[in-house]
Amino acid sequence: MDATPNPTGPDTAARGILDTLARLPANTIVDEHGLARALNISTRSVPRWVAKGHLPAGAKLGSKTVWMAGQVLQHLASRLEQATKAAERRKAAQAT
């Protein structure tokens, strides 16, 4: 199943760019176009973000690369947690 997120309406930006993924069931398969649309990036940026570790690696399904919505959200949440902890460590180090 290829569920491609399709944000619509004038309040889409206000809801946040990840809201599209968060509304999908965790096991929804999202292709490169859908992921790019959900993150508000170009499809050419998706492989770059994967290479930089900003996104998890997808899986090949025929000729397409796909991701499970829940895994993408989990990866992003983990990166955010790591960044928050690193910022706290830097702040603590500056205070000493």
Backbone torsions as a table, in degrees:
resi	resn	phi	psi	omega
1	MET	NA	131.7	-178.5
2	ASP	-116.4	94.2	178.8
3	ALA	-95.8	114.0	-179.8
4	THR	-100.6	118.0	178.9
5	PRO	-58.7	142.2	-179.0
6	ASN	-139.1	84.6	-179.5
7	PRO	-66.7	137.8	179.0
8	THR	-139.4	160.8	175.5
9	GLY	95.4	155.9	-175.9
10	PRO	-70.5	-18.6	-177.8
11	ASP	-94.4	12.5	-178.1
12	THR	-59.0	-46.6	-178.6
13	ALA	-63.2	-36.0	-179.2
14	ALA	-66.8	-29.3	-179.4
15	ARG	-76.0	-17.7	-179.2
16	GLY	100.2	145.7	-174.3
17	ILE	-69.4	-25.5	-178.4
18	LEU	-88.9	-5.7	179.9
19	ASP	-58.2	-34.6	179.9
20	THR	-59.4	-46.2	178.4
21	LEU	-69.8	-39.7	-176.8
22	ALA	-64.7	-27.4	-179.8
23	ARG	-78.8	-15.0	-179.5
24	LEU	-83.4	147.8	171.3
25	PRO	-58.3	145.6	-174.8
26	ALA	-56.3	-30.3	-177.1
27	ASN	-92.9	12.5	177.1
28	THR	-70.3	132.6	178.6
29	ILE	-88.3	128.2	-178.2
30	VAL	-119.9	132.2	178.3
31	ASP	-88.4	178.7	-176.0
32	GLU	-59.6	-40.2	-179.8
33	HIS	-65.9	-43.5	179.2
34	GLY	-65.4	-40.9	179.2
35	LEU	-65.3	-43.7	178.0
36	ALA	-61.1	-43.5	179.4
37	ARG	-63.6	-42.2	-179.3
38	ALA	-65.3	-33.6	-178.4
39	LEU	-93.6	-3.5	-179.7
40	ASN	60.3	44.6	176.3
41	ILE	-128.9	169.2	177.9
42	SER	-79.7	158.8	178.1
43	THR	-64.2	-27.3	177.8
44	ARG	-69.8	-25.0	179.7
45	SER	-76.9	-24.1	-176.4
46	VAL	-57.8	-53.3	179.2
47	PRO	-63.1	-31.4	177.7
48	ARG	-65.6	-43.3	179.4
49	TRP	-65.0	-36.3	176.9
50	VAL	-64.5	-45.7	-179.0
51	ALA	-61.9	-33.6	179.7
52	LYS	-84.4	-7.1	-180.0
53	GLY	87.6	3.7	178.6
54	HIS	-69.6	-27.7	177.7
55	LEU	-128.1	152.9	176.3
56	PRO	-72.6	159.1	175.6
57	ALA	-67.7	140.8	176.8
58	GLY	-87.7	-179.5	177.6
59	ALA	-116.9	142.7	177.4
60	LYS	-76.0	130.7	174.7
61	LEU	-129.5	95.3	-171.7
62	GLY	67.9	-125.5	180.0
63	SER	-94.0	-1.5	-178.0
64	LYS	-102.9	153.1	169.4
65	THR	-101.5	133.6	-176.5
66	VAL	-132.6	159.8	178.6
67	TRP	-133.8	155.8	170.7
68	MET	-93.6	131.1	-174.5
69	ALA	-53.6	-43.7	-178.7
70	GLY	-63.3	-37.1	179.4
71	GLN	-68.6	-37.1	177.9
72	VAL	-64.5	-47.6	179.9
73	LEU	-62.2	-40.5	179.1
74	GLN	-63.5	-41.9	179.1
75	HIS	-63.3	-45.5	-179.8
76	LEU	-65.2	-39.6	178.0
77	ALA	-63.8	-39.7	178.6
78	SER	-64.2	-43.2	178.7
79	ARG	-64.2	-38.9	178.5
80	LEU	-64.8	-42.4	178.1
81	GLU	-61.7	-43.3	178.5
82	GLN	-62.3	-42.3	-179.8
83	ALA	-65.9	-38.7	178.6
84	THR	-64.4	-44.7	178.9
85	LYS	-64.0	-40.3	179.0
86	ALA	-64.1	-41.0	178.1
87	ALA	-64.3	-39.0	178.1
88	GLU	-65.2	-39.9	178.2
89	ARG	-65.0	-41.6	177.8
90	ARG	-63.1	-42.4	179.8
91	LYS	-64.2	-42.5	178.7
92	ALA	-64.9	-39.2	179.8
93	ALA	-67.0	-35.3	178.8
94	GLN	-71.6	-29.8	-178.1
95	ALA	-75.6	-18.4	-178.3
96	THR	-93.2	NA	NA
